[in-house]
């Protein structure tokens, strides 16, 4: 563009010099001819044509000059625009570099996050597996618990249905009983416990309410000189006899016995004082009779 402008300026200068020389020469010739000879009409026409041509060239040169000026202005505008664009391009390059740096950092962060995500997924899988195992164990425990609860309910029902039998009695507060001329059923009148009401203090009888195994216990105390003794009867059958001699030396004698008997519902157990024997009891409860149901049959 600068070369074109230079050439146009050079051409303008050359044309201007030639036009001035030609104009001067023609003027001198015209002045001489004007003063010497009369002009031929053809020559006058030629001169007019030449002058017209010279004017046209100057007009074109002026137009070219104006174009060059416009081109210079346009070139300056382009240079300014290029400068602005260069500045913008530099700014864009800087921004692009920053963006690329941020992109690189983000890619690194994404790589780290991807690694952490893989680790978290692995831990999650492990946790899910453990959770599944715990759920299975919990289900097993729930099943076992349900079975245990069902068994407990069954035992509670059986226990509720099972008769409860237990009694504990003392003989008397009167002191010494006997000796008598005949065998005498002992009536333990001091009732401390009588669950199930299987013992009757009016008769001295313990009646088994259900078939089962029973544990019975008795304690006999002798105070007066002679013998203290007791019979144990099941229904009308004597199944135990115990005897202890009491000397007149101030030393009292007693014995304790325990029995485990299989009884049918309605069987009766009673204690009998043999004739000629004595037994002692008072508020100290030295002579007692007790029993309980171990289990049903």
The 8 nearest C-alpha neighbors of each residue, nearest first, counted from 0:
[[1, 3, 2, 4, 74, 5, 70, 71],
 [0, 2, 4, 3, 5, 6, 71, 74],
 [3, 1, 5, 0, 4, 6, 7, 8],
 [4, 2, 6, 0, 5, 1, 7, 8],
 [3, 5, 1, 7, 2, 6, 8, 67],
 [6, 4, 2, 8, 3, 7, 9, 1],
 [5, 7, 9, 3, 8, 4, 10, 2],
 [6, 8, 10, 4, 5, 9, 11, 3],
 [7, 9, 11, 5, 6, 10, 4, 12],
 [10, 8, 6, 12, 11, 7, 5, 13],
 [11, 9, 7, 13, 12, 8, 14, 6],
 [12, 10, 8, 14, 9, 13, 7, 15],
 [11, 13, 9, 15, 10, 14, 8, 16],
 [14, 12, 10, 16, 15, 11, 17, 9],
 [13, 15, 17, 11, 12, 16, 18, 10],
 [14, 16, 12, 18, 13, 17, 11, 19],
 [17, 15, 19, 13, 18, 14, 20, 12],
 [18, 16, 20, 14, 19, 15, 21, 13],
 [17, 19, 21, 15, 16, 20, 22, 14],
 [18, 20, 22, 16, 17, 21, 23, 15],
 [21, 19, 23, 17, 22, 18, 24, 16],
 [22, 20, 24, 18, 23, 19, 25, 17],
 [21, 23, 19, 25, 20, 24, 18, 26],
 [22, 24, 26, 20, 21, 25, 19, 27],
 [25, 23, 21, 27, 26, 22, 20, 28],
 [24, 26, 28, 22, 27, 23, 29, 21],
 [25, 27, 29, 23, 24, 28, 30, 22],
 [26, 28, 30, 24, 29, 25, 31, 23],
 [29, 27, 31, 25, 30, 26, 32, 24],
 [28, 30, 32, 26, 27, 31, 33, 25],
 [29, 31, 27, 33, 28, 32, 26, 34],
 [32, 30, 34, 28, 33, 29, 35, 27],
 [33, 31, 29, 35, 36, 34, 30, 28],
 [32, 34, 30, 31, 29, 35, 36, 37],
 [33, 35, 31, 32, 30, 36, 37, 29],
 [36, 34, 32, 33, 31, 37, 30, 38],
 [37, 35, 32, 33, 38, 34, 31, 39],
 [36, 38, 33, 39, 35, 32, 34, 40],
 [39, 37, 40, 36, 43, 42, 32, 33],
 [38, 40, 42, 41, 43, 37, 44, 36],
 [39, 41, 43, 42, 38, 44, 45, 37],
 [42, 40, 44, 43, 39, 45, 38, 46],
 [43, 41, 45, 39, 44, 40, 46, 38],
 [42, 44, 40, 46, 41, 45, 47, 39],
 [45, 43, 41, 47, 42, 46, 48, 40],
 [46, 44, 42, 48, 47, 43, 49, 41],
 [47, 45, 49, 43, 48, 44, 42, 50],
 [46, 48, 44, 50, 45, 49, 51, 43],
 [49, 47, 51, 45, 46, 50, 52, 44],
 [50, 48, 52, 46, 51, 47, 53, 45],
 [49, 51, 53, 47, 52, 48, 46, 54],
 [50, 52, 48, 54, 49, 53, 47, 55],
 [53, 51, 49, 55, 54, 50, 48, 56],
 [54, 52, 50, 56, 51, 55, 49, 57],
 [53, 55, 51, 57, 52, 56, 58, 50],
 [56, 54, 58, 52, 57, 53, 59, 51],
 [57, 55, 59, 53, 58, 54, 60, 52],
 [58, 56, 60, 54, 59, 55, 61, 53],
 [57, 59, 55, 61, 56, 60, 54, 62],
 [60, 58, 62, 56, 61, 57, 63, 55],
 [61, 59, 63, 57, 62, 58, 56, 64],
 [60, 62, 64, 58, 63, 59, 57, 65],
 [61, 63, 59, 65, 60, 64, 66, 58],
 [64, 62, 60, 66, 61, 65, 59, 67],
 [65, 63, 61, 67, 66, 62, 60, 68],
 [64, 66, 68, 62, 63, 67, 69, 61],
 [65, 67, 63, 69, 64, 68, 70, 62],
 [68, 66, 70, 64, 69, 65, 71, 63],
 [69, 67, 71, 65, 70, 66, 64, 72],
 [68, 70, 66, 72, 67, 71, 73, 65],
 [69, 71, 73, 67, 68, 72, 74, 66],
 [72, 70, 74, 68, 73, 69, 67, 75],
 [71, 73, 69, 75, 70, 74, 68, 76],
 [72, 74, 70, 76, 71, 75, 69, 77],
 [75, 73, 77, 71, 76, 72, 70, 78],
 [76, 74, 78, 72, 77, 73, 71, 79],
 [77, 75, 73, 79, 74, 78, 80, 72],
 [78, 76, 80, 74, 75, 79, 81, 73],
 [77, 79, 81, 75, 80, 76, 82, 74],
 [80, 78, 82, 76, 81, 77, 75, 83],
 [79, 81, 77, 83, 82, 78, 84, 76],
 [80, 82, 84, 78, 79, 83, 85, 77],
 [83, 81, 79, 85, 80, 84, 78, 86],
 [84, 82, 80, 86, 85, 81, 87, 79],
 [83, 85, 81, 87, 86, 82, 88, 80],
 [86, 84, 88, 82, 83, 87, 81, 89],
 [87, 85, 83, 89, 84, 88, 82, 90],
 [86, 88, 84, 90, 89, 85, 91, 83],
 [87, 89, 85, 91, 90, 86, 84, 92],
 [90, 88, 92, 86, 91, 87, 85, 93],
 [91, 89, 87, 93, 92, 88, 94, 86],
 [90, 92, 88, 94, 93, 89, 95, 87],
 [93, 91, 95, 89, 90, 94, 88, 96],
 [94, 92, 90, 96, 91, 95, 89, 97],
 [93, 95, 91, 97, 96, 92, 98, 90],
 [94, 96, 98, 92, 93, 97, 91, 99],
 [97, 95, 99, 93, 98, 94, 92, 100],
 [96, 98, 100, 94, 95, 99, 101, 93],
 [99, 97, 95, 101, 100, 96, 102, 94],
 [98, 100, 102, 96, 101, 97, 95, 103],
 [101, 99, 97, 103, 102, 98, 96, 104],
 [100, 102, 104, 98, 103, 99, 105, 97],
 [103, 101, 99, 105, 100, 104, 98, 106],
 [104, 102, 106, 100, 101, 105, 99, 107],
 [105, 103, 101, 107, 106, 102, 108, 100],
 [104, 106, 108, 102, 107, 103, 109, 101],
 [105, 107, 109, 103, 104, 108, 102, 110],
 [108, 106, 110, 104, 105, 109, 103, 111],
 [107, 109, 105, 111, 110, 106, 112, 104],
 [108, 110, 112, 106, 107, 111, 113, 105],
 [109, 111, 113, 107, 108, 112, 106, 114],
 [112, 110, 108, 114, 113, 109, 115, 107],
 [111, 113, 109, 115, 114, 110, 116, 108],
 [112, 114, 116, 110, 111, 115, 109, 117],
 [115, 113, 111, 117, 116, 112, 110, 118],
 [116, 114, 112, 118, 117, 113, 119, 111],
 [115, 117, 113, 119, 118, 114, 112, 120],
 [116, 118, 120, 114, 115, 119, 121, 113],
 [117, 119, 115, 121, 116, 120, 122, 114],
 [120, 118, 116, 122, 121, 117, 123, 115],
 [119, 121, 123, 117, 118, 122, 116, 124],
 [120, 122, 118, 124, 119, 123, 117, 125],
 [123, 121, 119, 125, 124, 120, 126, 118],
 [124, 122, 120, 126, 125, 121, 119, 127],
 [123, 125, 127, 121, 122, 126, 120, 128],
 [124, 126, 122, 128, 123, 127, 129, 121],
 [127, 125, 123, 129, 128, 124, 130, 122],
 [128, 126, 130, 124, 129, 125, 123, 131],
 [127, 129, 131, 125, 126, 130, 124, 132],
 [130, 128, 132, 126, 131, 127, 133, 125],
 [131, 129, 127, 133, 128, 132, 126, 134],
 [130, 132, 134, 128, 129, 133, 127, 135],
 [133, 131, 129, 135, 130, 134, 136, 128],
 [134, 132, 136, 130, 135, 131, 137, 129],
 [133, 135, 137, 131, 132, 136, 138, 130],
 [136, 134, 138, 132, 137, 133, 139, 131],
 [137, 135, 133, 139, 138, 134, 140, 132],
 [136, 138, 134, 140, 135, 139, 133, 141],
 [137, 139, 141, 135, 136, 140, 134, 142],
 [140, 138, 136, 142, 137, 141, 143, 135],
 [141, 139, 137, 143, 142, 138, 144, 136],
 [140, 142, 144, 138, 139, 143, 137, 145],
 [143, 141, 139, 145, 140, 144, 138, 146],
 [142, 144, 140, 146, 145, 141, 147, 139],
 [145, 143, 141, 147, 146, 142, 140, 148],
 [144, 146, 148, 142, 143, 147, 141, 149],
 [145, 147, 143, 149, 144, 148, 150, 142],
 [148, 146, 144, 150, 149, 145, 151, 143],
 [149, 147, 151, 145, 150, 146, 144, 152],
 [148, 150, 146, 152, 147, 151, 145, 153],
 [149, 151, 147, 153, 148, 152, 146, 154],
 [152, 150, 148, 154, 153, 149, 155, 147],
 [153, 151, 155, 149, 150, 154, 148, 156],
 [152, 154, 150, 156, 151, 155, 157, 149],
 [155, 153, 157, 151, 156, 152, 158, 150],
 [154, 156, 158, 152, 157, 153, 159, 151],
 [155, 157, 159, 153, 154, 158, 160, 152],
 [158, 156, 154, 160, 155, 159, 161, 153],
 [157, 159, 161, 155, 160, 156, 154, 162],
 [160, 158, 156, 157, 161, 155, 162, 154],
 [161, 159, 157, 158, 156, 162, 155, 163],
 [160, 162, 158, 159, 157, 163, 295, 156],
 [163, 161, 160, 164, 195, 159, 209, 158],
 [162, 164, 195, 161, 194, 165, 292, 291],
 [163, 165, 195, 292, 194, 291, 162, 197],
 [164, 166, 291, 194, 290, 193, 292, 163],
 [167, 165, 193, 192, 289, 290, 194, 291],
 [166, 168, 289, 192, 191, 288, 190, 290],
 [169, 167, 190, 288, 189, 287, 191, 187],
 [168, 170, 287, 189, 187, 284, 286, 171],
 [169, 171, 187, 188, 286, 287, 189, 280],
 [172, 170, 173, 280, 281, 188, 169, 189],
 [281, 171, 173, 282, 174, 280, 170, 284],
 [174, 172, 171, 281, 175, 280, 176, 279],
 [175, 173, 280, 281, 279, 172, 176, 171],
 [174, 176, 279, 278, 280, 173, 177, 277],
 [177, 175, 278, 277, 279, 178, 174, 173],
 [178, 176, 277, 179, 276, 278, 175, 275],
 [177, 179, 275, 276, 277, 274, 176, 180],
 [180, 178, 177, 274, 275, 181, 276, 182],
 [179, 181, 274, 275, 178, 182, 177, 273],
 [182, 180, 274, 179, 183, 273, 275, 272],
 [181, 183, 273, 274, 272, 271, 184, 180],
 [182, 184, 272, 271, 181, 185, 273, 274],
 [185, 183, 271, 270, 272, 186, 182, 269],
 [186, 184, 271, 270, 203, 183, 187, 272],
 [187, 185, 203, 188, 200, 202, 184, 170],
 [188, 186, 170, 169, 200, 189, 203, 168],
 [187, 189, 200, 170, 186, 190, 171, 169],
 [190, 188, 169, 168, 187, 170, 191, 171],
 [189, 191, 168, 192, 188, 167, 169, 193],
 [192, 190, 167, 168, 189, 193, 166, 169],
 [191, 193, 166, 167, 190, 194, 165, 168],
 [192, 194, 166, 196, 165, 195, 198, 167],
 [195, 193, 165, 164, 196, 166, 192, 163],
 [194, 196, 164, 197, 163, 193, 165, 162],
 [197, 195, 193, 194, 198, 199, 164, 166],
 [196, 198, 195, 206, 205, 207, 208, 199],
 [199, 197, 205, 196, 204, 206, 200, 193],
 [198, 200, 204, 201, 203, 202, 205, 197],
 [201, 199, 203, 188, 202, 187, 186, 198],
 [202, 200, 199, 203, 186, 188, 204, 187],
 [201, 203, 204, 200, 199, 186, 184, 185],
 [202, 204, 186, 200, 199, 187, 201, 185],
 [203, 205, 269, 202, 199, 198, 268, 206],
 [204, 206, 198, 268, 267, 197, 199, 269],
 [205, 207, 267, 197, 266, 265, 204, 208],
 [206, 208, 264, 265, 266, 209, 197, 267],
 [207, 209, 264, 265, 206, 197, 210, 162],
 [210, 208, 264, 207, 211, 263, 295, 265],
 [209, 211, 263, 264, 262, 296, 295, 208],
 [212, 210, 295, 296, 294, 262, 261, 209],
 [211, 213, 261, 293, 294, 260, 292, 262],
 [214, 212, 292, 260, 293, 259, 291, 261],
 [213, 215, 259, 290, 291, 258, 292, 260],
 [216, 214, 290, 258, 257, 289, 259, 213],
 [217, 215, 257, 289, 256, 288, 290, 258],
 [218, 216, 288, 256, 287, 255, 289, 257],
 [217, 219, 255, 286, 287, 254, 256, 288],
 [220, 218, 286, 253, 254, 255, 217, 278],
 [219, 221, 253, 279, 286, 285, 278, 252],
 [222, 220, 252, 227, 278, 279, 253, 251],
 [221, 223, 251, 279, 220, 224, 252, 245],
 [224, 222, 221, 225, 245, 277, 247, 175],
 [225, 223, 245, 247, 246, 222, 226, 244],
 [224, 226, 245, 244, 223, 246, 227, 276],
 [227, 225, 244, 276, 245, 243, 228, 277],
 [226, 228, 277, 221, 276, 243, 278, 242],
 [227, 229, 242, 241, 276, 243, 226, 272],
 [230, 228, 272, 241, 271, 240, 273, 270],
 [229, 231, 240, 271, 270, 239, 272, 232],
 [232, 230, 270, 239, 238, 237, 269, 271],
 [233, 231, 237, 236, 269, 268, 238, 234],
 [234, 232, 268, 236, 267, 235, 237, 238],
 [233, 235, 267, 236, 232, 266, 268, 269],
 [236, 234, 233, 232, 237, 267, 268, 269],
 [237, 235, 233, 232, 234, 238, 231, 239],
 [238, 236, 232, 231, 239, 233, 235, 230],
 [237, 239, 232, 231, 236, 233, 240, 230],
 [240, 238, 231, 230, 237, 241, 232, 229],
 [241, 239, 230, 229, 231, 242, 238, 228],
 [240, 242, 228, 229, 230, 239, 243, 254],
 [243, 241, 228, 227, 229, 240, 226, 244],
 [242, 244, 227, 226, 228, 245, 252, 241],
 [245, 243, 226, 225, 227, 246, 242, 252],
 [244, 246, 224, 225, 226, 252, 251, 221],
 [247, 245, 224, 248, 244, 225, 250, 249],
 [246, 248, 224, 249, 245, 250, 223, 225],
 [247, 249, 246, 250, 251, 245, 224, 223],
 [248, 250, 247, 251, 246, 222, 224, 245],
 [251, 249, 248, 252, 246, 247, 245, 222],
 [250, 252, 222, 221, 249, 245, 253, 220],
 [253, 251, 221, 245, 220, 250, 243, 222],
 [254, 252, 220, 219, 221, 251, 255, 243],
 [253, 255, 219, 218, 256, 220, 252, 243],
 [256, 254, 218, 217, 219, 257, 253, 216],
 [255, 257, 217, 216, 218, 254, 258, 215],
 [258, 256, 216, 215, 217, 255, 259, 214],
 [257, 259, 215, 214, 216, 260, 256, 213],
 [260, 258, 214, 213, 215, 212, 261, 257],
 [261, 259, 213, 212, 262, 258, 214, 215],
 [262, 260, 212, 211, 213, 263, 259, 210],
 [263, 261, 210, 211, 260, 266, 212, 264],
 [262, 264, 210, 266, 265, 209, 211, 207],
 [263, 265, 209, 210, 208, 207, 266, 262],
 [266, 264, 207, 206, 263, 208, 267, 209],
 [265, 267, 207, 263, 206, 264, 262, 234],
 [268, 266, 206, 234, 205, 233, 204, 265],
 [267, 269, 233, 205, 232, 204, 234, 206],
 [270, 268, 204, 232, 231, 203, 205, 271],
 [269, 271, 231, 230, 185, 184, 232, 229],
 [270, 272, 184, 230, 183, 185, 229, 273],
 [271, 273, 229, 183, 182, 184, 230, 185],
 [272, 274, 182, 276, 271, 229, 275, 183],
 [275, 273, 181, 182, 180, 179, 276, 178],
 [274, 276, 178, 179, 180, 273, 277, 177],
 [277, 275, 178, 227, 274, 226, 273, 177],
 [276, 278, 177, 178, 227, 176, 226, 221],
 [279, 277, 221, 176, 227, 175, 220, 177],
 [278, 280, 175, 174, 220, 221, 222, 176],
 [281, 279, 174, 285, 286, 171, 284, 172],
 [172, 280, 282, 174, 283, 284, 171, 173],
 [281, 283, 172, 284, 280, 171, 285, 173],
 [284, 282, 281, 285, 280, 172, 286, 169],
 [285, 283, 282, 169, 286, 281, 280, 287],
 [284, 286, 280, 283, 220, 287, 281, 219],
 [285, 287, 219, 218, 280, 284, 220, 170],
 [288, 286, 169, 218, 168, 217, 170, 285],
 [287, 289, 217, 168, 216, 167, 169, 218],
 [290, 288, 167, 216, 166, 215, 168, 217],
 [289, 291, 215, 214, 166, 165, 216, 167],
 [292, 290, 165, 164, 214, 213, 293, 166],
 [291, 293, 213, 164, 294, 212, 214, 165],
 [292, 294, 213, 212, 291, 214, 295, 211],
 [295, 293, 212, 211, 292, 296, 213, 161],
 [294, 296, 211, 210, 212, 209, 293, 292],
 [295, 211, 210, 294, 212, 209, 261, 263]]
